Each structure stands twice: as C-alpha cells, then as structure tokens.
C-alpha cells in the first residue's frame, strides 16, 4: 500500500511541476533573474507556485508533526537537527548556484526526464555523480 500511495503522490507532484512550469529551465531562470525587474523581464509567476505549495504543505506538515507514525505506517522520519553547520551552508550555496546557473533543481529535473531532452539527461547524470561524490567524501562538517 505504501508503494502505491508513494507512486500516486509522486505522480501528482510531477504533474504539478509540469503544469506550473517548474520543469522549464527558462521559466525558472526568468524567475531567478531578479535583476531583470528594472527591464520588465522578471517572471514572478513561480513565486505564486511556491506560495501555493507552502499554503498546502504547511497545514499538512503541522498535522504530521503531531503523529508518531505515518498514515500508511512506518516512521515519520521528521528532521530534528536545527543546527546551521558549514556543511549545510556549503550545500545550500552549491544548490543555489546550480539552480541559478541551470534552472533545475532535483525534483523538476527528474520530472523533466520524461521529455528526454539531452540537457536534462546531462544535468541528472551530473547531479547523480555529484551526490555520489559527496557520499563518498562523507563530510563531517
């Protein structure tokens, strides 16, 4: 049952990324290019997508925090560490830099694989290699 629910949730998430335009790197880059505000070229539409996502996710997350077990069984696995570490800061900087340069973050990139574009495939391969490299290094920062 958990696998089926995960499949349904993942499909809805991927479809939402497609409908919202978050799998289009040019749309994402148009949103991230805040310097284009002065020229009238900034695309604020993804801010509404993110706001809508927060509006839906926040009450669900608050509900999840009250539970000791997931609805479909198993551990909730909610994060407990609230420390800001050099590892977290470096990871955030790398994530933001990659997102700003390419216009993809992991979820939308994986969703965009369905269209088979070469640049998307290269990004996902590079992402997996980077994740494997980070895992191999086992930073303790």
TIMIPA-91791 format. One line per 4 residues: their letters; for each residue z, y, x of N, C-alpha, C. Coordinates in steps of 0.1 Angstrom, whole numbers. Each point is the difference from the previous one (the first is absolute). Layout:
<mardos>
a) Z/Y/X/Z/Y/X/Z/Y/X  ...
</mardos>
This chain:
<mardos>
xxxx) 0/-12/8/0/12/-8/0/13/9  8/0/11/1/11/8/-14/3/6  -7/-10/4/-13/2/6/-10/6/-10  1/-4/-12/-9/5/-11/3/15/-3
xxxx) 13/3/-1/4/14/-2/-4/8/12  2/-5/12/-5/8/12/-15/3/-1  -7/-10/-4/-15/1/-1/-3/11/-10  6/0/-11/-3/9/-11/4/14/5
xxxx) 12/2/6/5/13/5/-10/5/11  -4/-8/9/-9/4/11/-13/4/-6  -5/-7/-10/-13/3/-6/1/14/-7  11/2/-7/1/13/-7/2/11/11
xxxx) 7/-2/10/2/10/11/-14/3/6  -8/-10/4/-13/2/6/-9/7/-9  0/-3/-13/-8/6/-10/4/15/-1  13/2/0/5/14/-1/-5/8/12
xxxx) 0/-6/12/-5/7/12/-14/3/-1  -8/-9/-6/-14/2/-2/-3/12/-10  7/-1/-11/-2/10/-11/4/14/5  11/1/8/5/13/4/-8/6/12
xxxx) -9/-9/6/-8/5/11/7/-1/14  12/-7/0/7/-1/13/-6/-9/10  -10/-8/-5/-7/-9/10/-13/7/6  -2/13/-4/-11/8/5/5/9/11
xxxx) -3/-4/13/6/8/11/-4/15/-1  -11/3/-5/-4/14/0/8/8/-10  4/-7/-11/9/7/-10/14/2/6  4/-10/7/14/1/6/0/11/11
xxxx) -11/0/8/-1/10/11/-1/14/-7  -7/1/-11/0/13/-7/13/4/-5  9/-9/-3/14/3/-5/8/4/13  -1/-7/11/8/2/11/-4/13/8
xxxx) -12/5/-2/-5/12/7/5/12/-7  13/3/3/6/12/-7/-6/13/6  -6/0/11/-6/12/6/-12/4/-8  -5/-9/-9/-12/4/-8/4/8/-12
xxxx) 13/2/-2/5/8/-12/-6/14/0  0/6/12/-6/13/1/-15/1/-3  -7/-11/2/-14/0/-2/-3/-6/-14  10/-4/-8/-2/-5/-13/-5/-15/0
xxxx) 1/-7/11/-5/-13/1/11/-11/-1  12/4/-2/11/-10/0/0/-7/-14  2/-13/1/0/-8/-13/15/-5/-3  6/7/-9/14/-3/-3/2/-12/-10
xxxx) -11/-6/-4/1/-10/-11/9/-12/4  1/-4/13/8/-11/4/15/3/-1  3/13/0/14/3/-2/5/-4/-14  -9/1/-10/3/-4/-13/1/-15/-1
xxxx) -8/-7/8/1/-15/0/13/-4/6  4/7/11/13/-4/6/12/4/-9  -1/11/-6/10/4/-10/1/-9/-11  -11/-5/-5/0/-10/-11/6/-13/4
xxxx) -3/-4/13/6/-12/5/15/1/1  4/11/5/15/3/1/7/0/-14  -7/6/-9/6/0/-14/1/-14/-6  -9/-9/3/1/-13/-5/10/-8/9
xxxx) -1/1/13/8/-9/9/15/4/1  3/13/-2/14/4/2/9/-7/-10  -3/0/-13/10/-7/-10/0/-15/3  -11/-6/3/-1/-14/3/9/-3/12
xxxx) -1/8/11/8/-2/12/15/2/-3  3/9/-9/14/2/-3/5/-12/-8  -8/-5/-9/4/-13/-7/2/-11/10  -10/-1/10/1/-11/9/13/1/9
xxxx) 4/12/3/12/1/8/13/-5/-7  -1/-2/-13/12/-4/-8/0/-16/0  -10/-6/5/-1/-15/-2/3/-6/14  5/-12/-1/2/-8/12/-11/-10/3
xxxx) -8/-3/-11/-11/-9/1/-12/5/-7  -12/-3/6/-12/5/-6/-3/-6/-14  -8/7/-8/-2/-5/-13/-6/-14/0  -9/-3/9/-6/-13/1/8/-10/9
xxxx) 12/4/4/9/-8/9/-2/4/15  10/-3/7/-1/3/15/8/13/3  2/2/13/7/12/5/-8/12/-2  7/11/-3/-7/13/-2/-6/5/13
xxxx) 7/-2/11/-5/5/13/-1/15/1  9/7/-7/0/15/1/5/4/14  -6/11/5/4/5/14/14/5/-1  8/-2/11/14/5/0/1/10/12
xxxx) -8/-1/10/1/9/12/-5/14/-4  8/10/3/-4/14/-3/-1/8/13  0/-7/11/0/7/13/-14/5/4  -1/12/5/-12/5/6/0/-3/14
xxxx) -9/-9/5/0/-4/13/-13/4/7  -1/0/13/-12/4/7/-12/-10/-4  3/-12/-2/-10/-10/-5/-6/4/-13  9/5/-10/-4/5/-13/-9/12/2
xxxx) 5/10/8/-8/12/2/-14/-3/6  0/-8/10/-13/-3/7/-9/-8/-10  6/-9/-8/-9/-7/-9/-5/10/-11  8/9/-4/-5/10/-10/-11/9/6
xxxx) 2/4/12/-10/8/7/-13/-8/1  0/-12/4/-12/-9/2/-6/-2/-14  8/-3/-10/-6/-2/-13/-7/13/-5  7/11/1/-6/13/-5/-12/4/8
xxxx) 0/-2/13/-12/3/8/-12/-9/-4  3/-13/-1/-11/-9/-5/-5/4/-13  8/3/-10/-4/4/-13/-8/12/0  5/10/8/-8/13/1/-13/-1/7
xxxx) -1/-9/10/-13/-2/7/-10/-8/-8  4/-10/-7/-9/-10/-6/0/2/-15  11/4/-7/0/1/-14/4/-13/-7  5/-9/7/5/-13/-6/15/-2/4
xxxx) 7/-6/-9/13/-6/3/-1/-14/-4  9/-9/4/-2/-14/-2/-4/-5/-14  7/4/-10/-3/-5/-14/-14/3/-4  -4/13/0/-13/3/-4/-11/-6/9
xxxx) 3/-2/13/-10/-6/9/-2/-15/-4  10/-7/-4/-1/-14/-4/-8/0/-13  3/9/-9/-7/1/-13/-15/3/2  -3/8/10/-13/4/2/-8/-11/7
xxxx) 6/-10/5/-7/-11/6/-9/-7/-10  3/1/-13/-8/-6/-10/-14/5/0  -2/12/6/-14/6/0/-8/-3/12  7/-7/10/-7/-5/12/-6/10/10
xxxx) 5/13/-1/-5/10/9/5/-3/15  -10/2/9/3/-3/14/12/8/5  1/13/-3/11/8/5/13/-4/-5  0/-5/-12/13/-5/-6/4/-13/7
xxxx) -9/-9/2/3/-12/7/5/2/14  -7/10/7/5/3/14/14/6/-1  3/8/-9/13/6/-1/11/-11/-3  -3/-9/-9/10/-10/-3/2/-10/12
xxxx) -11/-3/7/1/-8/12/9/8/11  -3/13/2/8/7/9/15/1/-4  2/1/-13/14/1/-6/7/-13/3  -7/-11/-3/7/-13/3/3/-2/14
xxxx) -10/4/9/3/-1/14/12/9/5  0/12/-6/12/9/3/13/-6/-5  0/-6/-12/12/-6/-5/4/-12/9  -9/-8/4/3/-11/9/5/5/13
xxxx) -6/11/6/5/5/12/14/5/-1  3/7/-11/14/5/-2/9/-11/-1  -3/-11/-7/8/-11/-2/3/-7/14  -11/-1/8/1/-6/13/10/8/9
xxxx) 0/13/-1/8/8/8/15/0/-4  2/-3/-13/14/-1/-5/9/12/5  -4/12/-3/7/12/4/14/-1/-6  10/5/8/14/0/-4/5/14/-2
x) -10/10/-1/4/14/-2/5/3/-12
</mardos>
